[in-house]
Amino acid sequence: MPKRSDYRQMVYICSAFSGDELANTQKTKRYCRYALDHNCMPVAPHLMYPQFMDEDDREQRELGMFFALVLLDKCDELWVFGKPSEGMSREIAKAKKRGIPIKYYNHKCEVLEYGT
């Protein structure tokens, strides 16, 4: 079946959240905008779940990560921005296990590498 003319590939935005959460949130918003500008539908769970889940509570963080990995399974590609954190490494490992294509970018949204 051909793709609809308004089809947008779903891409999972994999970027740091912990550390400087405010600055990292701003960067992630920029990465999502980049995906949107490239006709994709960005998925960035770390922009949503910290709004109502406590990142400092280990149980809630693990639950949020579980939700994020479920969403990753629904995406067409994983886009990695910057040096992987521990959480990002889990997302990358899941994408590799599932055969989801991975694109690596620097913080300027320049492609560094593409593969699975």
All heavy atoms as an XYZ file, in Angstrom:
955
protein
N       0.848     -1.173      0.000
C       0.000      0.000      0.000
C       0.903      1.249      0.000
O       1.791      1.363      0.834
C      -0.908     -0.027      1.238
C      -1.694      1.251      1.432
S      -2.790      1.208      2.874
C      -4.203      0.476      2.128
N       0.673      2.187     -0.913
C       1.512      3.397     -0.955
C       1.267      4.291      0.256
O       0.183      4.299      0.841
C       1.070      4.094     -2.252
C      -0.246      3.500     -2.607
C      -0.333      2.147     -1.958
N       2.308      5.033      0.620
C       2.190      5.959      1.750
C       1.354      7.159      1.342
O       1.393      7.600      0.194
C       3.572      6.430      2.206
C       4.383      5.330      2.832
C       5.717      5.842      3.305
C       6.507      4.690      3.915
N       7.848      5.073      4.278
N       0.600      7.674      2.298
C      -0.215      8.864      2.053
C       0.684     10.049      1.776
O       1.827     10.100      2.220
C      -1.074      9.166      3.285
C      -2.083      8.099      3.590
C      -2.766      8.308      4.899
N      -2.948      9.718      5.238
C      -3.771     10.155      6.162
N      -4.487      9.309      6.843
N      -3.883     11.427      6.438
N       0.160     11.035      1.075
C       0.963     12.213      0.736
C       1.310     13.033      1.977
O       2.277     13.783      1.965
C       0.224     13.083     -0.283
O      -0.995     13.547      0.276
N       0.523     12.882      3.052
C       0.805     13.634      4.276
C       1.570     12.786      5.309
O       1.701     13.170      6.459
C      -0.478     14.192      4.890
C      -1.475     13.102      5.292
O      -1.291     11.935      4.895
O      -2.442     13.433      5.987
N       2.100     11.638      4.875
C       2.836     10.744      5.770
C       4.085     11.435      6.303
O       4.792     12.124      5.582
C       3.245      9.467      5.028
C       4.126      8.552      5.849
C       3.583      7.718      6.817
C       5.506      8.555      5.670
C       4.390      6.886      7.584
C       6.320      7.719      6.430
C       5.751      6.905      7.382
O       6.558      6.087      8.139
N       4.329     11.247      7.585
C       5.561     11.726      8.217
C       6.181     10.569      8.975
O       5.532      9.940      9.805
C       5.270     12.875      9.187
C       4.900     14.163      8.473
C       4.648     15.262      9.481
N       4.250     16.467      8.809
C       5.065     17.509      8.607
N       6.292     17.488      9.041
N       4.627     18.580      7.979
N       7.428     10.312      8.683
C       8.159      9.267      9.377
C       8.256      9.631     10.858
O       8.550     10.772     11.207
C       9.550      9.166      8.758
C      10.406      8.096      9.324
C      11.762      8.063      8.626
O      12.334      9.081      8.292
N      12.259      6.855      8.419
N       7.996      8.657     11.744
C       8.135      8.890     13.190
C       9.576      8.656     13.591
O      10.118      7.577     13.358
C       7.225      7.944     13.993
C       5.834      8.465     14.157
S       4.728      7.370     15.116
C       5.635      6.997     16.563
N      10.191      9.698     14.166
C      11.582      9.574     14.612
C      11.646      9.830     16.113
O      11.051     10.765     16.634
C      12.535     10.512     13.840
C      12.563     10.147     12.373
C      12.183     11.964     14.024
N      12.371      8.972     16.787
C      12.553      9.065     18.231
C      13.764      9.952     18.489
O      14.863      9.690     17.987
C      12.784      7.667     18.793
C      12.810      7.578     20.294
C      11.703      7.114     20.990
C      13.947      7.924     21.016
C      11.727      6.999     22.368
C      13.979      7.818     22.388
C      12.857      7.363     23.066
O      12.884      7.254     24.430
N      13.563     11.008     19.242
C      14.630     11.949     19.560
C      15.339     11.474     20.827
O      14.764     11.464     21.910
C      14.081     13.379     19.747
C      13.285     13.838     18.515
C      15.220     14.347     20.074
C      14.052     13.876     17.217
N      16.579     11.070     20.653
C      17.397     10.539     21.744
C      18.442     11.604     22.091
O      19.373     11.833     21.326
C      18.066      9.249     21.262
S      19.110      8.420     22.461
N      18.233     12.258     23.215
C      19.163     13.304     23.648
C      19.166     13.352     25.169
O      18.269     12.822     25.819
C      18.779     14.663     23.059
O      17.502     15.066     23.503
N      20.174     13.996     25.721
C      20.327     14.051     27.174
C      19.194     14.829     27.833
O      18.682     15.798     27.271
C      21.669     14.677     27.531
N      18.831     14.395     29.026
C      17.877     15.140     29.849
C      18.511     15.500     31.183
O      18.485     16.645     31.611
C      16.579     14.362     30.080
C      15.610     15.107     30.955
C      14.937     16.211     30.474
C      15.403     14.718     32.272
C      14.063     16.928     31.292
C      14.535     15.420     33.088
C      13.867     16.525     32.595
N      19.102     14.511     31.853
C      19.664     14.755     33.180
C      20.869     15.685     33.091
O      21.404     15.938     32.019
C      20.042     13.431     33.852
O      21.011     12.768     33.083
N      21.270     16.168     34.235
C      22.354     17.163     34.287
C      21.733     18.540     34.298
O      20.984     18.880     35.203
N      21.977     19.303     33.269
C      21.369     20.629     33.135
C      20.029     20.457     32.415
O      19.929     20.610     31.197
C      22.294     21.566     32.360
C      21.798     23.002     32.335
O      20.601     23.247     32.634
O      22.602     23.898     32.012
N      19.003     20.100     33.194
C      17.702     19.761     32.614
C      17.097     20.904     31.802
O      16.493     20.670     30.753
C      16.738     19.298     33.701
C      17.149     17.973     34.312
C      16.243     17.507     35.439
O      15.188     18.129     35.685
O      16.597     16.505     36.089
N      17.248     22.130     32.251
C      16.688     23.272     31.528
C      17.353     23.429     30.160
O      16.676     23.530     29.129
C      16.824     24.553     32.351
C      16.175     25.799     31.765
C      14.681     25.593     31.549
C      16.404     26.995     32.681
N      18.679     23.433     30.135
C      19.403     23.571     28.862
C      19.139     22.367     27.962
O      18.935     22.534     26.743
C      20.900     23.723     29.119
N      19.112     21.165     28.539
C      18.877     19.966     27.742
C      17.469     19.934     27.173
O      17.253     19.460     26.057
C      19.174     18.714     28.563
C      20.658     18.540     28.810
O      21.490     19.083     28.092
N      21.003     17.794     29.843
N      16.508     20.442     27.921
C      15.135     20.531     27.413
C      15.079     21.476     26.217
O      14.431     21.174     25.206
C      14.174     21.002     28.530
O      14.138     19.991     29.543
C      12.771     21.232     28.009
N      15.759     22.606     26.302
C      15.786     23.558     25.187
C      16.434     22.933     23.948
O      15.955     23.110     22.827
C      16.512     24.845     25.590
C      15.774     25.665     26.631
C      14.331     25.958     26.255
O      14.033     26.392     25.143
N      13.407     25.705     27.175
N      17.514     22.189     24.153
C      18.170     21.513     23.030
C      17.228     20.495     22.395
O      17.128     20.416     21.173
C      19.443     20.802     23.505
C      20.580     21.730     23.837
C      21.772     20.930     24.361
C      22.869     21.827     24.876
N      23.983     21.039     25.458
N      16.539     19.730     23.235
C      15.630     18.713     22.710
C      14.500     19.350     21.908
O      14.104     18.827     20.863
C      15.070     17.835     23.845
O      16.165     17.217     24.526
C      14.135     16.765     23.318
N      14.005     20.469     22.357
C      12.980     21.184     21.584
C      13.524     21.577     20.210
O      12.822     21.464     19.200
C      12.503     22.423     22.341
C      11.651     22.110     23.547
C      11.259     23.397     24.249
C      10.452     23.155     25.492
N      10.069     24.415     26.156
N      14.786     22.012     20.186
C      15.414     22.381     18.911
C      15.558     21.154     18.010
O      15.301     21.218     16.802
C      16.776     23.033     19.173
C      17.430     23.596     17.935
C      18.616     24.509     18.241
N      19.525     24.020     19.249
C      20.570     23.217     19.005
N      20.820     22.820     17.780
N      21.364     22.844     19.985
N      15.915     20.010     18.586
C      16.050     18.779     17.803
C      14.687     18.337     17.249
O      14.593     17.871     16.112
C      16.656     17.649     18.632
C      17.987     17.984     19.261
C      18.353     17.441     20.490
C      18.901     18.853     18.653
C      19.572     17.724     21.078
C      20.125     19.151     19.246
C      20.452     18.581     20.458
O      21.655     18.871     21.049
N      13.648     18.493     18.048
C      12.290     18.161     17.590
C      11.885     19.077     16.436
O      11.280     18.621     15.455
C      11.291     18.273     18.736
S      11.405     16.947     19.943
N      12.222     20.334     16.547
C      11.907     21.287     15.472
C      12.660     20.911     14.198
O      12.118     20.977     13.097
C      12.273     22.704     15.914
C      11.910     23.775     14.903
C      10.419     23.884     14.823
N      10.009     24.041     13.449
C       8.803     24.414     13.086
N       7.871     24.674     13.998
N       8.487     24.527     11.838
N      13.902     20.491     14.366
C      14.711     20.046     13.225
C      14.006     18.865     12.525
O      13.889     18.834     11.304
C      16.107     19.648     13.703
C      16.971     19.018     12.642
C      17.651     19.806     11.715
C      17.104     17.628     12.571
C      18.443     19.223     10.735
C      17.898     17.044     11.596
C      18.557     17.838     10.683
O      19.331     17.251      9.712
N      13.543     17.892     13.313
C      12.836     16.738     12.742
C      11.570     17.187     12.017
O      11.286     16.732     10.900
C      12.501     15.725     13.837
N      10.827     18.068     12.634
C       9.606     18.591     12.018
C       9.917     19.292     10.704
O       9.227     19.091      9.699
C       8.912     19.545     12.990
C       7.563     20.088     12.560
C       6.522     18.984     12.512
C       7.122     21.181     13.519
N      10.978     20.081     10.697
C      11.387     20.802      9.485
C      11.852     19.860      8.382
O      11.928     20.255      7.219
C      12.502     21.808      9.806
C      12.003     22.990     10.624
O      10.775     23.209     10.706
O      12.863     23.691     11.201
N      12.170     18.623      8.759
C      12.581     17.617      7.779
C      11.460     16.601      7.521
O      11.705     15.442      7.215
C      13.881     16.934      8.233
C      15.059     17.823      8.038
N      15.375     18.835      8.927
C      15.958     17.897      7.029
C      16.438     19.474      8.479
N      16.805     18.928      7.335
N      10.236     17.079      7.685
C       9.021     16.325      7.352
C       8.853     15.048      8.169
O       8.331     14.052      7.678
C       8.969     16.017      5.850
C       7.546     15.830      5.372
O       6.636     16.519      5.824
N       7.344     14.900      4.463
N       9.325     15.078      9.403
C       9.182     13.926     10.300
C       8.304     14.288     11.489
O       8.086     15.468     11.774
C      10.553     13.492     10.819
S      11.635     12.837      9.532
N       7.811     13.264     12.154
C       7.040     13.442     13.380
C       7.943     13.057     14.549
O       8.244     11.883     14.751
C       5.806     12.528     13.354
C       4.910     12.699     14.560
S       3.405     11.719     14.352
C       3.715     10.463     15.550
N       8.428     14.059     15.323
C       9.340     13.743     16.432
C       8.610     13.155     17.632
O       7.493     13.553     17.956
C       9.949     15.099     16.783
C       8.937     16.101     16.347
C       8.219     15.495     15.165
N       9.276     12.204     18.284
C       8.791     11.610     19.523
C       9.899     11.808     20.552
O      11.002     11.297     20.379
C       8.490     10.102     19.338
C       8.112      9.467     20.661
C       7.398      9.894     18.298
N       9.614     12.592     21.598
C      10.614     12.898     22.626
C       9.985     12.712     24.005
O       9.539     13.674     24.631
C      11.145     14.312     22.452
N       9.953     11.475     24.505
C       9.321     11.206     25.791
C       9.889     12.021     26.948
O       9.171     12.361     27.881
C       9.571      9.717     26.011
C       9.790      9.153     24.658
C      10.453     10.245     23.876
N      11.169     12.377     26.880
C      11.774     13.129     27.979
C      11.336     14.592     28.003
O      11.684     15.316     28.928
C      13.289     12.976     27.995
C      13.995     13.338     26.734
N      13.747     12.722     25.526
C      14.969     14.236     26.502
C      14.537     13.239     24.608
N      15.288     14.165     25.168
N      10.545     15.005     27.033
C       9.885     16.314     27.133
C       8.529     16.181     27.815
O       8.033     17.148     28.371
C       9.687     16.940     25.747
C      10.915     17.451     25.032
C      10.520     18.094     23.708
C      11.690     18.433     25.886
N       7.957     14.997     27.771
C       6.610     14.798     28.313
C       6.615     14.218     29.737
O       6.030     14.811     30.639
C       5.819     13.853     27.401
C       4.424     13.564     27.903
S       3.431     12.577     26.781
C       4.376     11.084     26.612
N       7.244     13.081     29.948
C       7.115     12.393     31.233
C       7.631     13.176     32.439
O       7.003     13.122     33.504
C       7.724     10.994     31.165
C       6.949     10.095     30.223
C       7.563      9.444     29.177
C       5.573      9.935     30.375
C       6.839      8.646     28.307
C       4.848      9.142     29.509
C       5.486      8.497     28.479
O       4.771      7.716     27.623
N       8.713     13.922     32.334
C       9.160     14.701     33.512
C       8.160     15.796     33.934
O       8.277     16.335     35.027
C      10.480     15.322     33.050
C      10.980     14.387     32.010
C       9.743     13.924     31.292
N       7.170     16.062     33.090
C       6.146     17.048     33.455
C       5.281     16.562     34.619
O       4.744     17.370     35.375
C       5.245     17.365     32.255
C       5.970     17.929     31.054
C       6.653     19.235     31.374
O       6.069     20.138     31.974
N       7.916     19.340     30.986
N       5.152     15.221     34.745
C       4.288     14.694     35.806
C       4.887     13.490     36.536
O       4.240     12.897     37.385
C       2.899     14.335     35.249
C       2.924     13.375     34.088
C       2.925     12.008     34.295
C       2.949     13.862     32.786
C       2.947     11.134     33.229
C       2.969     12.990     31.713
C       2.966     11.625     31.928
N       6.137     13.161     36.204
C       6.834     12.077     36.899
C       8.127     12.635     37.481
O       8.739     13.526     36.902
C       7.126     10.920     35.939
C       5.854     10.281     35.388
S       6.175      9.004     34.144
C       6.556      7.614     35.206
N       8.535     12.103     38.618
C       9.705     12.604     39.336
C      10.958     11.862     38.878
O      11.135     10.680     39.164
C       9.494     12.416     40.846
C      10.612     12.983     41.688
O      11.631     13.454     41.130
O      10.473     12.946     42.927
N      11.837     12.562     38.185
C      13.091     11.992     37.688
C      14.009     11.543     38.828
O      14.864     10.687     38.625
C      13.840     13.027     36.840
C      13.391     13.100     35.414
C      13.821     11.900     34.580
O      15.024     11.587     34.490
O      12.934     11.255     34.023
N      13.849     12.126     39.988
C      14.705     11.783     41.127
C      14.212     10.554     41.887
O      14.921     10.042     42.748
C      14.818     12.980     42.083
C      15.531     14.155     41.424
O      16.474     13.908     40.635
O      15.147     15.303     41.694
N      13.010     10.102     41.574
C      12.450      8.894     42.183
C      12.786      7.721     41.249
O      12.313      7.661     40.117
C      10.930      9.054     42.334
C      10.264      7.842     42.936
O      10.417      6.724     42.375
O       9.569      8.000     43.950
N      13.617      6.803     41.730
C      14.111      5.701     40.885
C      12.983      4.901     40.232
O      13.057      4.567     39.056
C      15.009      4.783     41.710
C      15.634      3.666     40.885
C      16.831      3.047     41.589
N      17.325      1.889     40.917
C      18.025      1.890     39.775
N      18.285      3.015     39.182
N      18.459      0.764     39.249
N      11.933      4.600     40.998
C      10.806      3.838     40.445
C      10.122      4.591     39.310
O       9.814      4.018     38.267
C       9.777      3.534     41.543
C       9.970      2.197     42.189
C       8.832      1.880     43.157
O       7.652      2.007     42.786
O       9.157      1.496     44.293
N       9.877      5.884     39.529
C       9.216      6.670     38.491
C      10.111      6.849     37.266
O       9.638      6.812     36.133
C       8.784      8.027     39.049
C       7.607      7.924     39.991
C       7.076      9.271     40.410
O       6.990     10.184     39.608
N       6.732      9.392     41.679
N      11.406      7.022     37.497
C      12.341      7.145     36.370
C      12.348      5.866     35.541
O      12.312      5.910     34.307
C      13.745      7.469     36.855
C      14.755      7.540     35.711
C      16.067      8.137     36.123
N      17.126      7.953     35.150
C      17.163      8.444     33.920
N      16.177      9.176     33.477
N      18.178      8.219     33.115
N      12.376      4.719     36.205
C      12.370      3.440     35.487
C      11.055      3.237     34.726
O      11.063      2.719     33.614
C      12.627      2.280     36.446
C      14.076      2.141     36.847
C      15.017      1.981     35.647
O      14.748      1.152     34.751
O      16.025      2.708     35.611
N       9.959      3.636     35.340
C       8.665      3.531     34.657
C       8.642      4.440     33.429
O       8.196      4.031     32.352
C       7.524      3.884     35.619
C       6.106      3.708     35.075
C       5.850      2.264     34.634
C       5.091      4.134     36.134
N       9.149      5.652     33.579
C       9.236      6.567     32.435
C      10.111      6.004     31.328
O       9.782      6.104     30.142
N      11.226      5.378     31.702
C      12.111      4.764     30.705
C      11.411      3.602     30.014
O      11.523      3.430     28.799
C      13.410      4.304     31.366
C      14.401      3.667     30.408
S      14.930      4.692     29.011
C      16.080      5.770     29.821
N      10.657      2.817     30.771
C       9.884      1.724     30.178
C       8.894      2.276     29.146
O       8.805      1.775     28.025
C       9.129      0.941     31.266
C       8.153     -0.060     30.717
C       8.605     -1.260     30.182
C       6.797      0.212     30.720
C       7.704     -2.182     29.658
C       5.894     -0.706     30.195
C       6.341     -1.902     29.667
N       8.160      3.329     29.517
C       7.216      3.947     28.581
C       7.940      4.430     27.325
O       7.462      4.259     26.195
C       6.503      5.135     29.231
C       5.547      4.783     30.337
C       5.120      5.775     31.215
C       5.063      3.504     30.521
C       4.234      5.489     32.234
C       4.174      3.197     31.548
C       3.755      4.204     32.411
N       9.103      5.055     27.533
C       9.874      5.585     26.409
C      10.298      4.465     25.458
O      10.219      4.616     24.236
C      11.086      6.348     26.932
N      10.739      3.341     26.014
C      11.176      2.233     25.171
C      10.017      1.604     24.412
O      10.192      1.128     23.283
C      11.923      1.193     26.012
C      13.260      1.680     26.589
C      13.845      0.628     27.530
C      14.240      2.052     25.506
N       8.820      1.619     24.992
C       7.629      1.152     24.267
C       7.378      2.074     23.074
O       7.105      1.619     21.961
C       6.395      1.092     25.203
C       5.122      0.873     24.402
C       6.570     -0.004     26.246
N       7.483      3.387     23.302
C       7.289      4.346     22.204
C       8.355      4.182     21.127
O       8.058      4.309     19.933
C       7.295      5.781     22.736
C       6.072      6.173     23.556
C       6.273      7.549     24.180
C       4.820      6.156     22.688
N       9.577      3.900     21.534
C      10.662      3.693     20.563
C      10.302      2.586     19.585
O      10.573      2.693     18.388
C      11.971      3.381     21.301
C      13.161      2.967     20.441
C      13.513      4.025     19.407
C      14.356      2.671     21.335
N       9.674      1.526     20.070
C       9.267      0.416     19.202
C       8.309      0.853     18.099
O       8.193      0.179     17.079
C       8.587     -0.685     20.025
C       9.561     -1.733     20.516
O      10.669     -1.840     19.958
O       9.203     -2.462     21.458
N       7.608      1.946     18.288
C       6.632      2.443     17.309
C       7.261      3.348     16.261
O       6.609      3.743     15.303
C       5.505      3.216     18.018
C       4.873      2.503     19.190
C       4.172      1.249     18.766
C       3.517      0.578     19.968
N       3.137     -0.782     19.684
N       8.528      3.717     16.468
C       9.182      4.702     15.605
C       9.922      4.044     14.445
O      10.324      2.892     14.519
C      10.150      5.551     16.429
S       9.293      6.590     17.630
N      10.089      4.829     13.382
C      10.781      4.356     12.181
C      12.301      4.455     12.312
O      13.027      3.660     11.712
C      10.330      5.172     10.961
C       8.840      5.035     10.708
O       8.386      3.898     10.488
O       8.137      6.062     10.735
N      12.764      5.466     13.052
C      14.200      5.672     13.244
C      14.461      6.245     14.628
O      13.579      6.843     15.236
C      14.775      6.650     12.208
C      14.823      6.122     10.809
C      15.518      7.057      9.841
O      15.808      8.227     10.180
O      15.767      6.606      8.711
N      15.695      6.079     15.074
C      16.182      6.696     16.310
C      17.217      7.730     15.892
O      18.159      7.403     15.164
C      16.834      5.647     17.215
C      17.505      6.172     18.477
C      16.457      6.531     19.519
C      18.463      5.141     19.051
N      17.036      8.976     16.326
C      17.999     10.038     16.043
C      18.703     10.387     17.342
O      18.074     10.826     18.299
C      17.303     11.261     15.473
C      16.788     11.080     14.067
C      16.733      9.923     13.339
C      16.239     12.094     13.231
N      16.185     10.162     12.105
C      15.868     11.495     12.003
C      16.008     13.459     13.403
C      15.307     12.207     10.962
C      15.441     14.173     12.358
C      15.103     13.545     11.147
N      20.009     10.189     17.377
C      20.824     10.416     18.564
C      21.559     11.748     18.421
O      22.281     11.953     17.441
C      21.850      9.275     18.748
C      22.709      9.520     19.983
C      21.152      7.921     18.829
N      21.376     12.627     19.405
C      22.018     13.934     19.385
C      23.010     14.034     20.533
O      22.636     13.962     21.698
C      20.977     15.047     19.521
C      20.080     15.164     18.321
C      18.927     14.409     18.212
C      20.404     16.040     17.287
C      18.100     14.520     17.105
C      19.590     16.148     16.170
C      18.432     15.387     16.082
N      24.298     14.208     20.190
C      25.322     14.383     21.208
C      25.820     13.077     21.785
O      25.464     11.980     21.348
N      26.654     13.219     22.798
C      27.264     12.062     23.462
C      26.213     11.326     24.288
O      25.520     11.929     25.110
C      28.399     12.538     24.374
C      29.118     11.414     25.065
C      30.226     11.929     25.958
C      30.851     10.759     26.690
N      31.682     11.183     27.787
N      26.082     10.005     24.092
C      25.050      9.248     24.810
C      25.253      9.203     26.331
O      26.342      8.935     26.813
C      25.158      7.848     24.222
C      25.761      8.053     22.877
C      26.724      9.200     23.057
N      24.171      9.478     27.036
C      24.118      9.312     28.495
C      23.737      7.861     28.782
O      23.518      7.067     27.864
C      23.057     10.254     29.081
O      21.771      9.867     28.613
N      23.587      7.520     30.053
C      23.192      6.162     30.422
C      21.809      5.828     29.850
O      21.606      4.768     29.260
C      23.186      6.019     31.952
C      22.790      4.635     32.430
C      21.493      4.620     33.215
O      21.204      5.603     33.899
O      20.776      3.606     33.131
N      20.861      6.737     30.004
C      19.520      6.503     29.474
C      19.511      6.410     27.955
O      18.837      5.555     27.368
N      20.276      7.280     27.314
C      20.374      7.246     25.855
C      20.974      5.924     25.383
O      20.536      5.362     24.369
C      21.231      8.416     25.356
C      20.604      9.778     25.553
S      21.782     11.131     25.233
C      22.072     10.949     23.472
N      21.957      5.425     26.115
C      22.594      4.158     25.752
C      21.594      3.009     25.785
O      21.650      2.099     24.941
C      23.769      3.858     26.682
O      24.785      4.826     26.500
N      20.664      3.059     26.724
C      19.611      2.031     26.785
C      18.708      2.124     25.553
O      18.307      1.101     24.983
C      18.786      2.184     28.060
C      19.574      1.783     29.301
C      18.842      2.072     30.587
N      17.598      1.319     30.717
C      16.732      1.491     31.706
N      16.985      2.380     32.665
N      15.642      0.776     31.775
N      18.394      3.342     25.142
C      17.551      3.535     23.953
C      18.273      3.058     22.688
O      17.674      2.392     21.839
C      17.155      5.009     23.833
C      16.256      5.445     24.968
C      16.148      6.951     25.142
O      17.078      7.690     24.747
O      15.128      7.404     25.697
N      19.557      3.352     22.585
C      20.353      2.917     21.436
C      20.417      1.388     21.389
O      20.238      0.776     20.324
C      21.765      3.538     21.492
C      21.670      5.057     21.297
C      22.686      2.904     20.451
C      22.935      5.819     21.678
N      20.662      0.762     22.534
C      20.727     -0.699     22.595
C      19.404     -1.329     22.150
O      19.391     -2.325     21.415
C      21.096     -1.161     24.003
N      18.300     -0.740     22.592
C      16.967     -1.260     22.205
C      16.760     -1.120     20.702
O      16.277     -2.051     20.047
C      15.882     -0.509     22.982
C      14.460     -0.817     22.570
C      13.938     -2.085     23.212
C      12.496     -2.336     22.857
N      11.609     -2.396     23.967
N      17.132      0.021     20.142
C      16.977      0.227     18.701
C      17.824     -0.784     17.921
O      17.360     -1.358     16.933
C      17.365      1.657     18.326
N      19.046     -1.013     18.364
C      19.913     -1.986     17.692
C      19.302     -3.382     17.765
O      19.285     -4.115     16.770
C      21.309     -1.985     18.323
C      22.121     -0.770     17.939
C      23.499     -0.804     18.575
C      24.312      0.406     18.139
N      25.661      0.412     18.729
N      18.789     -3.743     18.938
C      18.175     -5.060     19.126
C      16.972     -5.241     18.194
O      16.742     -6.328     17.662
C      17.746     -5.222     20.583
C      17.129     -6.558     20.907
C      16.769     -6.665     22.374
C      16.100     -7.987     22.670
N      15.667     -8.080     24.068
N      16.211     -4.191     18.000
C      15.002     -4.247     17.164
C      15.277     -3.986     15.683
O      14.374     -4.060     14.867
C      13.978     -3.218     17.656
C      13.459     -3.494     19.030
C      12.465     -4.603     18.999
N      11.750     -4.639     20.253
C      11.246     -5.726     20.771
N      11.354     -6.858     20.140
N      10.629     -5.684     21.921
N      16.513     -3.618     15.345
C      16.840     -3.326     13.949
C      16.300     -1.988     13.474
O      16.109     -1.789     12.273
N      16.063     -1.086     14.412
C      15.579      0.255     14.061
C      16.773      1.081     13.579
O      17.788      1.159     14.276
C      14.903      0.927     15.278
C      13.668      0.135     15.713
C      14.535      2.383     14.968
C      13.087      0.561     17.061
N      16.682      1.686     12.394
C      17.794      2.504     11.902
C      18.123      3.645     12.872
O      17.230      4.232     13.483
C      17.282      3.055     10.572
C      16.226      2.083     10.149
C      15.587      1.621     11.435
N      19.412      3.935     12.991
C      19.896      4.963     13.919
C      20.704      5.998     13.148
O      21.578      5.646     12.353
C      20.794      4.343     15.016
C      20.037      3.262     15.786
C      21.310      5.426     15.959
C      20.911      2.440     16.718
N      20.398      7.277     13.393
C      21.199      8.384     12.846
C      21.837      9.101     14.022
O      21.164      9.415     15.005
C      20.316      9.385     12.092
C      19.931      8.965     10.710
C      19.205     10.110     10.004
C      18.748      9.693      8.634
N      17.981     10.753      7.966
N      23.125      9.357     13.896
C      23.858     10.077     14.932
C      24.120     11.500     14.440
O      24.593     11.689     13.322
C      25.186      9.384     15.246
C      25.008      8.045     15.914
C      24.855      6.881     15.170
C      24.979      7.946     17.302
C      24.692      5.649     15.793
C      24.814      6.720     17.935
C      24.669      5.583     17.167
O      24.501      4.367     17.786
N      23.818     12.468     15.302
C      23.989     13.884     14.993
C      24.855     14.540     16.064
O      24.876     14.100     17.218
C      22.640     14.612     15.023
C      21.660     14.223     13.948
C      20.848     13.108     14.100
C      21.526     14.986     12.806
C      19.921     12.764     13.118
C      20.609     14.651     11.822
C      19.806     13.545     11.982
O      18.900     13.199     11.014
N      25.484     15.639     15.693
C      26.116     16.468     16.715
C      25.079     17.490     17.204
O      23.925     17.467     16.745
C      27.401     17.136     16.193
C      27.151     18.093     15.039
O      26.047     18.604     14.834
N      28.190     18.341     14.263
N      25.470     18.377     18.102
C      24.522     19.345     18.662
C      24.081     20.409     17.649
O      23.140     21.149     17.903
C      25.113     20.017     19.909
C      25.177     19.085     21.090
N      24.060     18.559     21.681
C      26.226     18.566     21.768
C      24.409     17.764     22.678
N      25.726     17.751     22.752
N      24.756     20.456     16.501
C      24.376     21.402     15.451
C      23.438     20.755     14.435
O      23.177     21.321     13.384
C      25.623     21.922     14.740
C      26.538     22.734     15.629
C      27.768     23.173     14.859
C      28.721     23.912     15.765
N      29.950     24.291     15.044
N      22.971     19.546     14.739
C      22.074     18.778     13.868
C      22.747     18.385     12.552
O      22.088     18.259     11.525
C      20.771     19.542     13.600
S      19.817     19.870     15.089
N      24.053     18.152     12.609
C      24.788     17.654     11.449
C      24.927     16.143     11.589
O      25.331     15.656     12.649
C      26.172     18.314     11.371
C      26.097     19.816     11.200
C      27.425     20.511     11.454
O      28.251     20.018     12.268
O      27.638     21.561     10.826
N      24.593     15.407     10.530
C      24.657     13.947     10.571
C      26.106     13.510     10.676
O      26.970     13.963      9.928
C      24.020     13.316      9.316
C      24.161     11.795      9.340
C      22.554     13.691      9.193
N      26.372     12.620     11.632
C      27.701     12.063     11.824
C      27.800     10.651     11.271
O      28.814     10.251     10.719
C      28.067     12.046     13.320
C      28.053     13.398     14.026
C      28.268     13.205     15.517
C      29.113     14.315     13.438
N      26.712      9.880     11.440
C      26.734      8.460     11.046
C      25.296      7.981     10.909
O      24.390      8.457     11.572
C      27.442      7.667     12.143
C      27.622      6.213     11.879
C      28.279      5.488     13.047
O      28.926      6.144     13.895
O      28.134      4.266     13.118
N      25.103      6.986     10.038
C      23.778      6.392      9.844
C      23.927      4.887      9.730
O      24.823      4.399      9.063
C      23.120      6.948      8.575
C      21.728      6.446      8.316
C      20.672      6.866      9.106
C      21.475      5.532      7.304
C      19.391      6.386      8.878
C      20.190      5.065      7.070
C      19.161      5.497      7.855
O      17.889      5.031      7.642
N      23.100      4.154     10.437
C      23.137      2.695     10.372
C      22.171      2.076     11.351
O      21.260      2.732     11.845
N      22.357      0.782     11.624
C      21.521      0.087     12.610
C      22.383     -0.469     13.705
O      23.569     -0.540     13.593
C      20.734     -1.069     11.965
O      21.614     -1.891     11.227
C      19.639     -0.568     11.091
